[in-house]
Amino acid sequence: MNLSNIPVTPHIEGFIKVGYENDPLFGGGTRREFVVTARHHEVVEGDSDPKLAPHPITDSLKEKTGENEGKIMEIPIRLFFGKAATALTIQYQAYSTPGNVPVCAGNGKTAMRTTRSADNTTTKSEVACPGPGLCDLVQNGHASCVRQVRLPVQIKGQPNPLTAFEVRTSSINTYRALRAQLQLVEKRFGGLRHVPLKLVLWQASNEASGFAPFSLAQLALDAKSEVEALQEARRLRQEEADAGLCDDFDSAFGIEGEDAAFEAAALDFQAARDFLGGGPARRLGTESPATALRAKSAPMTRLGAGAAIASAVLQSTAAAPAAEPAET
């Protein structure tokens, strides 16, 4: 990793996801609720795999009465970025098998891939990205590949204005819904910032799901009408402008350069791997997270992400990841 060009992204204090059964992290079809987690894992007993711990804000978001009591059915949010093109990202990310560290990141057309030469130097090269169904790394059993969709948001009422939560999914249907809605909101409201919104659930079914319904995420206005929402957005924008606060978050953060997306994934590979896929990820030379959490000891050896990637291409002792949860 080039330390002089580390990608800078919003500081994510927690994750938001649609709850799914048969998910290695959240337990065994589809749960009609959102899950909001912290960045750390819960201590577990016995042979259970560790799960990401619930975020403290969870209790304030749960339904207090009715048939959905105790569930998070909607989340009031404000978008972190002002432009749809910046706010929502999607890419393929391949993790070594075994090893669970990133070895390739692509957009379905081109990808950046790490290779290790005979003299043990690691290089990145641009290769074609046909997707996991046709990827030679995946087909030969050298990597597992997941689609990562990310949307940073701020939950209404969160105490720290300098952090964000990240909506994460591998669902192409959720991506399509969010992309279309973000573009519409940006056009209608002159930007995404300060528009009162909420994440809500919707259901779909298709042949891939055996025509059984599954839950997905979408946006809705957290106001009685578009006019009321626009008035609220204008009020908050003017309030910040009068105070002298800069509201251009899009220019404050950015991932630039041909391998920046890969480096960003490397910085965050453990959280992404744990959140989107199978067994918890770990850097080489470390204990299993389950073992460490059960014992509440044996801290992880923190190898640099670049070194971990390089080593994983040639050798690794970590367990192979399980298949990602079925999410369409």
N, C-alpha and C positions, 0 to 999 in steps of 0.2 A: 504494500500500500504506500502510495506517495503521501507522506505526512504533510507536505506543503500544500496539498490539494484535497484535504479530507472534506467530503460533502457535508454541508450543514443543512440539517432538516429540523423541523419543529421538535421540541422536546416532548416526547410522548410519555405521559404518566400512566396510561391505561389503555385497554383495548375494548372495543364494542363489537359484538358478534351475534348473529342469530343463533339461538340454541339448537343444537342438533343431537339426536340420539346416535349411538354408535360412534361418538366422537371420543377419541382417546383422552381428551382433556376434560370433557364435560359429561361423560357418561352415555349409556346406552339408551323409528322414523323421526320425525321432526317435532321439535318442541316449539309451540307458538309463544315465544318470548325472546327478549334480548338478554344477553349476558354481558356484564361489564366487569372486567378484571383489572387487577393491578399488574405490575411488571414482575412480581415475585411469586414464587410457588408456595403452596401450603405444605406444612410438615405432614407426612403421611405415615400410617402404621402398616406394618407387615410388608407384603409384596406389591401393594398398590402403586401404580405410577403416580408421580406428583402432578398436581393440577395447579394452574394459575389461580391465585387467591382472589376472592371477590374484592372489588375496589370499595373503599369506605363509602363512596357516594351511592352505592347500590341500594341501600335501605331507603333513601329519600326518593328513589325512582320507582319503587315497587307499588303496585296497586294496593290500596288499603282495605277495600271492600269488594264484594261481588264475586263472580265466578273466577275472576283472574287474580284474586287476592294473593299477594306474595310474589307475583310475576311482574317483570318489566315489559309492558306492552307498548310504550312509546317513550321517547327520550327528547326533551326540549333542547335544541342545540342552536348554536350560531356557527357559521362556517368560518374556518380559520383563514382561508385565502379568498381573494376577491374575484378570481377568474376561474371558470370551469376547467380550462386547460391545465391550470396549476393545481387545482384542488383535488382532482381525481386521477389516480395513476393505475396502470395495469401493466404487468409484465410476467413472463415466465421466469421462474428461478429454479435451477437444477442444483440438487445437493448430492454430494458424493455418497456412494453406497459401497462399503460402509463409510462412516465418518460424519455424515450430516453437516458438512460445511459446504458453502456455495462454490461451485465450479463453473457455472455458466448462467448468464442472464440474458434474456432475449425478448423481442417484441413480436415474434411470429414471422419475422422476415429476416432479421439479422440478430446476432448474439455475440457477446464477449465471452470467451472461454479461456480458462487457464490450462496451460500445458507445462509439463516439466521435462526438461531435456536431460541428456545423458550426464551433463556436468552439474546436475541438480539445480540449475537456474530455472526460475519460473517466469513465464511470459504470458501475456494475454494476446489473443488474436481474434479477429472478427471472422465469424463463420455464419453459414446459413442457419436460420432458425425455423424448422418446419413444425415446431410444436412437439409435445411429448409423445404423440402417437407415432411419429416418424423419426424422432431424434435418435441418433446412433448411440449416444451415451445411455439413454434410457433403455433402448431396445437390447443393448448388450449387458444390461444389469449393472452399469458403472455409476448410475445416478438415478434419483427419483426427481421428477419435475412437477412443480405446482404452479398454478396461476395465482398471482397475488394482486388483489385489488385493495387499494388503500385510499382512505378519505379522512384527513385530519379535521376534527371538529372541536368545539368547546361546549361543554355541557352547561346549560343555564344554572347558575348557582355554584359552580365550582369555585373554590377559594383562590386558586392561583391563576391569574390572567396570563402568566408567561408559559403555561403548559397547554397541551392539547391531549385529547383522546383520539385514537385512531380506529375508525371503522375498518375492519379487515374481513375479507371474504375471498373465496375462490370462485364464486358464482358469476357466470357470465350474464345471467338474467338480472341479478342485482346491479351489475356494472352497467348494463344497457339502461335500466330504469334510472339510476342515479345520474348517468351522463346526460340523458335527455332532459331530466328535471333541472339539473344544474345549468345547462345551456339556456333553458327557458327562464329560470330565475335571473340569471345574469342579464339577459336581454330585457326582461320586463322591469327589473328593479335597478338597472344601471350598475350592476355589480352584485356580488354575493355577500359581502360583509354587512353584518348587522340586520340582515333580513330574518325575522323571527320564524324559525322552522322547527320541525320535529321529525325524528326518525320514527316511522311506523311500520308495521308488518303488513304484508299482503301475501296472498297464496296463489300458486299456480300448480299445474300438473302437466306432464307430458309423457311421451313414450319411455323416456329414460327413467322416469320415476315409477313406471308401471301404472301410470295415470293416477297414482296416489298424490294427494295435495302435499305441497311442501311450502315452508314459509320463507319469505324473502324480505329484504329491507327496501324501503322507498322513503321519499321525503313528502312532507305535507306542511302547509302553512300553520304556524302556531299563532293564528289570529283569526278573527271572524270573517275577514275579507281581504282581498289583495290591496284594496285602498288603505285599510287599517294597517296592514303589514308594511306598506310603503311609507306611510306616515311615521311609523315607529322606526324604520330604517333611516329615514331622513333626519329624524330627531336625534338619534344616536350619532349619526355621522357628523351633524352640525355641532353637537356637544363636544365631540372629540376635536373637531377642527378649531372650535373656539378655545379649547384648552391647550392647543398647540401640539396635540398628539398626532404623529404620522400614522396613517391608516393603510399604507401600502405594504402589506405583508408579502405580497408576491415578489417584490424586488429585494426584500430582506433575506429571503431564502431562495435557493435554487440549486439544482443539480446540473452541473455543466461538464462537458468533456465526454469523450467517447466511451470511457469505462466508468463514468461516475455512478451509473445505476448499479453496476456490479459492486463498486466499493461501498455504496450505501447499503446494499444487501449484506455485505461482509460485516459491516459494523453492527448490524441488527440480526444476524443470522439465527442466533439462538432463540430470540423471541419469536421470529417469524416461523422457524421450524417447529417450535413447540406449539405455536398457536394454530398453524394451518395444517400440520401433518400428524405423523404418527408419534413414535417414541421421542421423548425429550432429547434435544440435541446437546452435545457437549464438545468442547474443544479437545484436541488430542492431548493425552497425558493427564487427563482428569478422571476423577471418580464418576461413576454414574450419578446423575442428579438424584435419582431415587435413593441410592445408598447414602449420599451426603445429607439429604433432607431427613431421612430416618434417623441418622446418627446425630444430626444437628452439629456436625463437625466436618473435618477434612475439607477445608476450603479448596475451591477450584484453582488449578494452575492457569493463569491468564496469559496464554500465548497470544501474540499479535495475530490479528485476523489474517494478514498476508502469509505469515508463517504456517498458520493452521491450514490454509488453503493449499499451500505448496506441499505440505506433508501429506495431506489427505489424497492428493492426486495419485501418489505412489503407494502409500500404505496407511492403514488405519486400523484401530482395534475396537472402535465403537460399534454398537449394534446397528444393523440396517434399519432404516425407518419403515414404519408401516405405511400402508396406502392412506392417502388423505381421505377425510370424511367425504361421503357422497353428497355433493352439493351442486345443484344444477342451475 
